[in-house]
Amino acid sequence: SPVGYIGVIDNDIRFCTDPDSQGMGVGSFMLSKIQKLYPDATGRILRDNVPSQRAFDKCGIEYSIL
């Protein structure tokens, strides 16, 4: 079954990882792949979503806090 999804809408990266697959590098893997396809895309992350912030930091992708 799917462990997550990722996409870009209006240059905004959106992704989600299944809770059972979090902490296994799935999100970072997806982000590193999408960054190659959309090198100018960035993220918008909710302030309390620390796991997403860490994944973006790990991949060196810019994001803003909402």
mmCIF file as gemmi writes it, N, C-alpha and C atoms, coordinates in Angstrom:
data_model
loop_
_atom_site.group_PDB
_atom_site.id
_atom_site.type_symbol
_atom_site.label_atom_id
_atom_site.label_alt_id
_atom_site.label_comp_id
_atom_site.label_asym_id
_atom_site.label_entity_id
_atom_site.label_seq_id
_atom_site.pdbx_PDB_ins_code
_atom_site.Cartn_x
_atom_site.Cartn_y
_atom_site.Cartn_z
_atom_site.occupancy
_atom_site.B_iso_or_equiv
_atom_site.pdbx_formal_charge
_atom_site.auth_seq_id
_atom_site.auth_asym_id
_atom_site.pdbx_PDB_model_num
ATOM 1 N N . SER Axp A 1 ? 0.834 -1.178 0 1 0 ? 1 A 1
ATOM 2 C CA . SER Axp A 1 ? 0 0 0 1 0 ? 1 A 1
ATOM 3 C C . SER Axp A 1 ? 0.886 1.251 0 1 0 ? 1 A 1
ATOM 4 N N . PRO Axp A 2 ? 0.369 2.38 -0.432 1 0 ? 2 A 1
ATOM 5 C CA . PRO Axp A 2 ? 1.166 3.615 -0.492 1 0 ? 2 A 1
ATOM 6 C C . PRO Axp A 2 ? 1.655 4.035 0.897 1 0 ? 2 A 1
ATOM 7 N N . VAL Axp A 3 ? 2.85 4.591 0.927 1 0 ? 3 A 1
ATOM 8 C CA . VAL Axp A 3 ? 3.405 5.091 2.185 1 0 ? 3 A 1
ATOM 9 C C . VAL Axp A 3 ? 3.38 6.611 2.24 1 0 ? 3 A 1
ATOM 10 N N . GLY Axp A 4 ? 2.977 7.253 1.145 1 0 ? 4 A 1
ATOM 11 C CA . GLY Axp A 4 ? 2.9 8.707 1.133 1 0 ? 4 A 1
ATOM 12 C C . GLY Axp A 4 ? 2.619 9.223 -0.252 1 0 ? 4 A 1
ATOM 13 N N . TYR Axp A 5 ? 2.541 10.54 -0.335 1 0 ? 5 A 1
ATOM 14 C CA . TYR Axp A 5 ? 2.363 11.183 -1.633 1 0 ? 5 A 1
ATOM 15 C C . TYR Axp A 5 ? 3.104 12.506 -1.612 1 0 ? 5 A 1
ATOM 16 N N . ILE Axp A 6 ? 3.384 13.018 -2.809 1 0 ? 6 A 1
ATOM 17 C CA . ILE Axp A 6 ? 4.043 14.311 -2.947 1 0 ? 6 A 1
ATOM 18 C C . ILE Axp A 6 ? 3.615 14.938 -4.266 1 0 ? 6 A 1
ATOM 19 N N . GLY Axp A 7 ? 3.562 16.248 -4.293 1 0 ? 7 A 1
ATOM 20 C CA . GLY Axp A 7 ? 3.215 16.965 -5.507 1 0 ? 7 A 1
ATOM 21 C C . GLY Axp A 7 ? 3.57 18.432 -5.355 1 0 ? 7 A 1
ATOM 22 N N . VAL Axp A 8 ? 3.454 19.161 -6.447 1 0 ? 8 A 1
ATOM 23 C CA . VAL Axp A 8 ? 3.724 20.595 -6.447 1 0 ? 8 A 1
ATOM 24 C C . VAL Axp A 8 ? 2.539 21.298 -7.089 1 0 ? 8 A 1
ATOM 25 N N . ILE Axp A 9 ? 1.98 22.275 -6.359 1 0 ? 9 A 1
ATOM 26 C CA . ILE Axp A 9 ? 0.872 23.077 -6.856 1 0 ? 9 A 1
ATOM 27 C C . ILE Axp A 9 ? 1.287 24.533 -6.711 1 0 ? 9 A 1
ATOM 28 N N . ASP Axp A 10 ? 1.307 25.254 -7.823 1 0 ? 10 A 1
ATOM 29 C CA . ASP Axp A 10 ? 1.708 26.664 -7.815 1 0 ? 10 A 1
ATOM 30 C C . ASP Axp A 10 ? 3.05 26.868 -7.111 1 0 ? 10 A 1
ATOM 31 N N . ASN Axp A 11 ? 3.999 26.004 -7.432 1 0 ? 11 A 1
ATOM 32 C CA . ASN Axp A 11 ? 5.37 26.07 -6.9 1 0 ? 11 A 1
ATOM 33 C C . ASN Axp A 11 ? 5.441 25.795 -5.391 1 0 ? 11 A 1
ATOM 34 N N . ASP Axp A 12 ? 4.396 25.206 -4.839 1 0 ? 12 A 1
ATOM 35 C CA . ASP Axp A 12 ? 4.314 24.859 -3.418 1 0 ? 12 A 1
ATOM 36 C C . ASP Axp A 12 ? 4.371 23.339 -3.286 1 0 ? 12 A 1
ATOM 37 N N . ILE Axp A 13 ? 5.388 22.842 -2.581 1 0 ? 13 A 1
ATOM 38 C CA . ILE Axp A 13 ? 5.529 21.4 -2.378 1 0 ? 13 A 1
ATOM 39 C C . ILE Axp A 13 ? 4.54 20.949 -1.313 1 0 ? 13 A 1
ATOM 40 N N . ARG Axp A 14 ? 3.806 19.905 -1.627 1 0 ? 14 A 1
ATOM 41 C CA . ARG Axp A 14 ? 2.859 19.328 -0.674 1 0 ? 14 A 1
ATOM 42 C C . ARG Axp A 14 ? 3.131 17.833 -0.582 1 0 ? 14 A 1
ATOM 43 N N . PHE Axp A 15 ? 3.307 17.367 0.642 1 0 ? 15 A 1
ATOM 44 C CA . PHE Axp A 15 ? 3.553 15.943 0.805 1 0 ? 15 A 1
ATOM 45 C C . PHE Axp A 15 ? 3.005 15.442 2.134 1 0 ? 15 A 1
ATOM 46 N N . CYS Axp A 16 ? 2.818 14.156 2.181 1 0 ? 16 A 1
ATOM 47 C CA . CYS Axp A 16 ? 2.316 13.505 3.379 1 0 ? 16 A 1
ATOM 48 C C . CYS Axp A 16 ? 2.901 12.102 3.422 1 0 ? 16 A 1
ATOM 49 N N . THR Axp A 17 ? 3.273 11.676 4.605 1 0 ? 17 A 1
ATOM 50 C CA . THR Axp A 17 ? 3.788 10.322 4.8 1 0 ? 17 A 1
ATOM 51 C C . THR Axp A 17 ? 2.864 9.59 5.768 1 0 ? 17 A 1
ATOM 52 N N . ASP Axp A 18 ? 2.543 8.35 5.451 1 0 ? 18 A 1
ATOM 53 C CA . ASP Axp A 18 ? 1.717 7.54 6.331 1 0 ? 18 A 1
ATOM 54 C C . ASP Axp A 18 ? 2.357 7.483 7.72 1 0 ? 18 A 1
ATOM 55 N N . PRO Axp A 19 ? 1.58 7.66 8.773 1 0 ? 19 A 1
ATOM 56 C CA . PRO Axp A 19 ? 2.149 7.662 10.124 1 0 ? 19 A 1
ATOM 57 C C . PRO Axp A 19 ? 2.989 6.422 10.442 1 0 ? 19 A 1
ATOM 58 N N . ASP Axp A 20 ? 2.62 5.263 9.901 1 0 ? 20 A 1
ATOM 59 C CA . ASP Axp A 20 ? 3.385 4.039 10.157 1 0 ? 20 A 1
ATOM 60 C C . ASP Axp A 20 ? 4.734 4.043 9.444 1 0 ? 20 A 1
ATOM 61 N N . SER Axp A 21 ? 4.924 4.943 8.49 1 0 ? 21 A 1
ATOM 62 C CA . SER Axp A 21 ? 6.173 5.01 7.72 1 0 ? 21 A 1
ATOM 63 C C . SER Axp A 21 ? 7.008 6.234 8.071 1 0 ? 21 A 1
ATOM 64 N N . GLN Axp A 22 ? 6.564 7.037 9.017 1 0 ? 22 A 1
ATOM 65 C CA . GLN Axp A 22 ? 7.317 8.228 9.391 1 0 ? 22 A 1
ATOM 66 C C . GLN Axp A 22 ? 8.58 7.843 10.154 1 0 ? 22 A 1
ATOM 67 N N . GLY Axp A 23 ? 9.602 8.664 9.992 1 0 ? 23 A 1
ATOM 68 C CA . GLY Axp A 23 ? 10.873 8.413 10.665 1 0 ? 23 A 1
ATOM 69 C C . GLY Axp A 23 ? 11.742 7.392 9.97 1 0 ? 23 A 1
ATOM 70 N N . MET Axp A 24 ? 11.362 6.989 8.763 1 0 ? 24 A 1
ATOM 71 C CA . MET Axp A 24 ? 12.107 5.972 8.018 1 0 ? 24 A 1
ATOM 72 C C . MET Axp A 24 ? 12.79 6.551 6.775 1 0 ? 24 A 1
ATOM 73 N N . GLY Axp A 25 ? 12.725 7.879 6.61 1 0 ? 25 A 1
ATOM 74 C CA . GLY Axp A 25 ? 13.359 8.51 5.463 1 0 ? 25 A 1
ATOM 75 C C . GLY Axp A 25 ? 12.484 8.615 4.229 1 0 ? 25 A 1
ATOM 76 N N . VAL Axp A 26 ? 11.241 8.197 4.326 1 0 ? 26 A 1
ATOM 77 C CA . VAL Axp A 26 ? 10.329 8.236 3.172 1 0 ? 26 A 1
ATOM 78 C C . VAL Axp A 26 ? 10.081 9.676 2.724 1 0 ? 26 A 1
ATOM 79 N N . GLY Axp A 27 ? 9.77 10.552 3.673 1 0 ? 27 A 1
ATOM 80 C CA . GLY Axp A 27 ? 9.51 11.956 3.332 1 0 ? 27 A 1
ATOM 81 C C . GLY Axp A 27 ? 10.718 12.63 2.717 1 0 ? 27 A 1
ATOM 82 N N . SER Axp A 28 ? 11.883 12.402 3.298 1 0 ? 28 A 1
ATOM 83 C CA . SER Axp A 28 ? 13.113 12.988 2.763 1 0 ? 28 A 1
ATOM 84 C C . SER Axp A 28 ? 13.41 12.462 1.368 1 0 ? 28 A 1
ATOM 85 N N . PHE Axp A 29 ? 13.16 11.184 1.155 1 0 ? 29 A 1
ATOM 86 C CA . PHE Axp A 29 ? 13.366 10.596 -0.169 1 0 ? 29 A 1
ATOM 87 C C . PHE Axp A 29 ? 12.464 11.27 -1.201 1 0 ? 29 A 1
ATOM 88 N N . MET Axp A 30 ? 11.175 11.409 -0.859 1 0 ? 30 A 1
ATOM 89 C CA . MET Axp A 30 ? 10.239 12.039 -1.796 1 0 ? 30 A 1
ATOM 90 C C . MET Axp A 30 ? 10.638 13.484 -2.065 1 0 ? 30 A 1
ATOM 91 N N . LEU Axp A 31 ? 11.027 14.211 -1.008 1 0 ? 31 A 1
ATOM 92 C CA . LEU Axp A 31 ? 11.423 15.605 -1.183 1 0 ? 31 A 1
ATOM 93 C C . LEU Axp A 31 ? 12.664 15.733 -2.07 1 0 ? 31 A 1
ATOM 94 N N . SER Axp A 32 ? 13.63 14.86 -1.893 1 0 ? 32 A 1
ATOM 95 C CA . SER Axp A 32 ? 14.844 14.947 -2.707 1 0 ? 32 A 1
ATOM 96 C C . SER Axp A 32 ? 14.542 14.682 -4.174 1 0 ? 32 A 1
ATOM 97 N N . LYS Axp A 33 ? 13.602 13.797 -4.446 1 0 ? 33 A 1
ATOM 98 C CA . LYS Axp A 33 ? 13.222 13.505 -5.836 1 0 ? 33 A 1
ATOM 99 C C . LYS Axp A 33 ? 12.426 14.654 -6.454 1 0 ? 33 A 1
ATOM 100 N N . ILE Axp A 34 ? 11.485 15.235 -5.7 1 0 ? 34 A 1
ATOM 101 C CA . ILE Axp A 34 ? 10.666 16.32 -6.247 1 0 ? 34 A 1
ATOM 102 C C . ILE Axp A 34 ? 11.508 17.562 -6.47 1 0 ? 34 A 1
ATOM 103 N N . GLN Axp A 35 ? 12.531 17.751 -5.64 1 0 ? 35 A 1
ATOM 104 C CA . GLN Axp A 35 ? 13.416 18.911 -5.779 1 0 ? 35 A 1
ATOM 105 C C . GLN Axp A 35 ? 14.14 18.883 -7.132 1 0 ? 35 A 1
ATOM 106 N N . LYS Axp A 36 ? 14.448 17.699 -7.628 1 0 ? 36 A 1
ATOM 107 C CA . LYS Axp A 36 ? 15.106 17.582 -8.936 1 0 ? 36 A 1
ATOM 108 C C . LYS Axp A 36 ? 14.158 17.952 -10.068 1 0 ? 36 A 1
ATOM 109 N N . LEU Axp A 37 ? 12.875 17.658 -9.894 1 0 ? 37 A 1
ATOM 110 C CA . LEU Axp A 37 ? 11.888 17.971 -10.927 1 0 ? 37 A 1
ATOM 111 C C . LEU Axp A 37 ? 11.437 19.429 -10.877 1 0 ? 37 A 1
ATOM 112 N N . TYR Axp A 38 ? 11.391 19.987 -9.665 1 0 ? 38 A 1
ATOM 113 C CA . TYR Axp A 38 ? 10.921 21.365 -9.449 1 0 ? 38 A 1
ATOM 114 C C . TYR Axp A 38 ? 11.924 22.094 -8.551 1 0 ? 38 A 1
ATOM 115 N N . PRO Axp A 39 ? 13.08 22.452 -9.087 1 0 ? 39 A 1
ATOM 116 C CA . PRO Axp A 39 ? 14.141 23.02 -8.247 1 0 ? 39 A 1
ATOM 117 C C . PRO Axp A 39 ? 13.798 24.365 -7.601 1 0 ? 39 A 1
ATOM 118 N N . ASP Axp A 40 ? 12.819 25.08 -8.124 1 0 ? 40 A 1
ATOM 119 C CA . ASP Axp A 40 ? 12.451 26.373 -7.545 1 0 ? 40 A 1
ATOM 120 C C . ASP Axp A 40 ? 11.28 26.284 -6.565 1 0 ? 40 A 1
ATOM 121 N N . ALA Axp A 41 ? 10.705 25.102 -6.405 1 0 ? 41 A 1
ATOM 122 C CA . ALA Axp A 41 ? 9.555 24.936 -5.52 1 0 ? 41 A 1
ATOM 123 C C . ALA Axp A 41 ? 9.996 25.046 -4.06 1 0 ? 41 A 1
ATOM 124 N N . THR Axp A 42 ? 9.1 25.553 -3.234 1 0 ? 42 A 1
ATOM 125 C CA . THR Axp A 42 ? 9.351 25.691 -1.803 1 0 ? 42 A 1
ATOM 126 C C . THR Axp A 42 ? 8.164 25.104 -1.037 1 0 ? 42 A 1
ATOM 127 N N . GLY Axp A 43 ? 8.263 25.137 0.268 1 0 ? 43 A 1
ATOM 128 C CA . GLY Axp A 43 ? 7.179 24.604 1.086 1 0 ? 43 A 1
ATOM 129 C C . GLY Axp A 43 ? 6.566 25.656 1.972 1 0 ? 43 A 1
ATOM 130 N N . ARG Axp A 44 ? 5.371 25.395 2.414 1 0 ? 44 A 1
ATOM 131 C CA . ARG Axp A 44 ? 4.683 26.207 3.419 1 0 ? 44 A 1
ATOM 132 C C . ARG Axp A 44 ? 4.238 25.225 4.494 1 0 ? 44 A 1
ATOM 133 N N . ILE Axp A 45 ? 4.807 25.36 5.678 1 0 ? 45 A 1
ATOM 134 C CA . ILE Axp A 45 ? 4.619 24.357 6.722 1 0 ? 45 A 1
ATOM 135 C C . ILE Axp A 45 ? 4.006 25.003 7.962 1 0 ? 45 A 1
ATOM 136 N N . LEU Axp A 46 ? 3.045 24.319 8.541 1 0 ? 46 A 1
ATOM 137 C CA . LEU Axp A 46 ? 2.451 24.801 9.781 1 0 ? 46 A 1
ATOM 138 C C . LEU Axp A 46 ? 3.493 24.813 10.892 1 0 ? 46 A 1
ATOM 139 N N . ARG Axp A 47 ? 3.413 25.799 11.747 1 0 ? 47 A 1
ATOM 140 C CA . ARG Axp A 47 ? 4.398 26.008 12.822 1 0 ? 47 A 1
ATOM 141 C C . ARG Axp A 47 ? 4.608 24.754 13.677 1 0 ? 47 A 1
ATOM 142 N N . ASP Axp A 48 ? 3.556 24.023 13.968 1 0 ? 48 A 1
ATOM 143 C CA . ASP Axp A 48 ? 3.698 22.852 14.848 1 0 ? 48 A 1
ATOM 144 C C . ASP Axp A 48 ? 4.065 21.566 14.118 1 0 ? 48 A 1
ATOM 145 N N . ASN Axp A 49 ? 4.28 21.636 12.811 1 0 ? 49 A 1
ATOM 146 C CA . ASN Axp A 49 ? 4.637 20.446 12.033 1 0 ? 49 A 1
ATOM 147 C C . ASN Axp A 49 ? 6.166 20.299 11.966 1 0 ? 49 A 1
ATOM 148 N N . VAL Axp A 50 ? 6.75 19.98 13.095 1 0 ? 50 A 1
ATOM 149 C CA . VAL Axp A 50 ? 8.205 19.866 13.2 1 0 ? 50 A 1
ATOM 150 C C . VAL Axp A 50 ? 8.775 18.751 12.313 1 0 ? 50 A 1
ATOM 151 N N . PRO Axp A 51 ? 8.119 17.585 12.183 1 0 ? 51 A 1
ATOM 152 C CA . PRO Axp A 51 ? 8.67 16.553 11.297 1 0 ? 51 A 1
ATOM 153 C C . PRO Axp A 51 ? 8.844 17.033 9.849 1 0 ? 51 A 1
ATOM 154 N N . SER Axp A 52 ? 7.881 17.795 9.338 1 0 ? 52 A 1
ATOM 155 C CA . SER Axp A 52 ? 8.018 18.315 7.973 1 0 ? 52 A 1
ATOM 156 C C . SER Axp A 52 ? 9.15 19.33 7.89 1 0 ? 52 A 1
ATOM 157 N N . GLN Axp A 53 ? 9.279 20.175 8.908 1 0 ? 53 A 1
ATOM 158 C CA . GLN Axp A 53 ? 10.37 21.149 8.928 1 0 ? 53 A 1
ATOM 159 C C . GLN Axp A 53 ? 11.714 20.431 8.895 1 0 ? 53 A 1
ATOM 160 N N . ARG Axp A 54 ? 11.839 19.358 9.66 1 0 ? 54 A 1
ATOM 161 C CA . ARG Axp A 54 ? 13.095 18.591 9.678 1 0 ? 54 A 1
ATOM 162 C C . ARG Axp A 54 ? 13.387 17.965 8.321 1 0 ? 54 A 1
ATOM 163 N N . ALA Axp A 55 ? 12.356 17.448 7.667 1 0 ? 55 A 1
ATOM 164 C CA . ALA Axp A 55 ? 12.55 16.828 6.357 1 0 ? 55 A 1
ATOM 165 C C . ALA Axp A 55 ? 13.006 17.869 5.331 1 0 ? 55 A 1
ATOM 166 N N . PHE Axp A 56 ? 12.381 19.038 5.336 1 0 ? 56 A 1
ATOM 167 C CA . PHE Axp A 56 ? 12.786 20.107 4.418 1 0 ? 56 A 1
ATOM 168 C C . PHE Axp A 56 ? 14.208 20.561 4.729 1 0 ? 56 A 1
ATOM 169 N N . ASP Axp A 57 ? 14.534 20.702 6.012 1 0 ? 57 A 1
ATOM 170 C CA . ASP Axp A 57 ? 15.898 21.09 6.403 1 0 ? 57 A 1
ATOM 171 C C . ASP Axp A 57 ? 16.915 20.056 5.925 1 0 ? 57 A 1
ATOM 172 N N . LYS Axp A 58 ? 16.59 18.788 6.117 1 0 ? 58 A 1
ATOM 173 C CA . LYS Axp A 58 ? 17.494 17.701 5.727 1 0 ? 58 A 1
ATOM 174 C C . LYS Axp A 58 ? 17.804 17.749 4.231 1 0 ? 58 A 1
ATOM 175 N N . CYS Axp A 59 ? 16.806 18.137 3.439 1 0 ? 59 A 1
ATOM 176 C CA . CYS Axp A 59 ? 16.976 18.179 1.983 1 0 ? 59 A 1
ATOM 177 C C . CYS Axp A 59 ? 17.448 19.555 1.49 1 0 ? 59 A 1
ATOM 178 N N . GLY Axp A 60 ? 17.537 20.513 2.392 1 0 ? 60 A 1
ATOM 179 C CA . GLY Axp A 60 ? 17.986 21.842 1.993 1 0 ? 60 A 1
ATOM 180 C C . GLY Axp A 60 ? 16.98 22.612 1.154 1 0 ? 60 A 1
ATOM 181 N N . ILE Axp A 61 ? 15.694 22.331 1.373 1 0 ? 61 A 1
ATOM 182 C CA . ILE Axp A 61 ? 14.643 23.007 0.619 1 0 ? 61 A 1
ATOM 183 C C . ILE Axp A 61 ? 14.073 24.138 1.468 1 0 ? 61 A 1
ATOM 184 N N . GLU Axp A 62 ? 13.92 25.309 0.858 1 0 ? 62 A 1
ATOM 185 C CA . GLU Axp A 62 ? 13.377 26.473 1.562 1 0 ? 62 A 1
ATOM 186 C C . GLU Axp A 62 ? 11.895 26.261 1.868 1 0 ? 62 A 1
ATOM 187 N N . TYR Axp A 63 ? 11.478 26.841 2.982 1 0 ? 63 A 1
ATOM 188 C CA . TYR Axp A 63 ? 10.072 26.804 3.347 1 0 ? 63 A 1
ATOM 189 C C . TYR Axp A 63 ? 9.736 27.993 4.218 1 0 ? 63 A 1
ATOM 190 N N . SER Axp A 64 ? 8.458 28.302 4.297 1 0 ? 64 A 1
ATOM 191 C CA . SER Axp A 64 ? 7.995 29.354 5.192 1 0 ? 64 A 1
ATOM 192 C C . SER Axp A 64 ? 7.086 28.714 6.23 1 0 ? 64 A 1
ATOM 193 N N . ILE Axp A 65 ? 7.059 29.344 7.399 1 0 ? 65 A 1
ATOM 194 C CA . ILE Axp A 65 ? 6.233 28.844 8.502 1 0 ? 65 A 1
ATOM 195 C C . ILE Axp A 65 ? 4.89 29.571 8.496 1 0 ? 65 A 1
ATOM 196 N N . LEU Axp A 66 ? 3.836 28.826 8.577 1 0 ? 66 A 1
ATOM 197 C CA . LEU Axp A 66 ? 2.471 29.39 8.62 1 0 ? 66 A 1
ATOM 198 C C . LEU Axp A 66 ? 1.922 29.339 10.039 1 0 ? 66 A 1
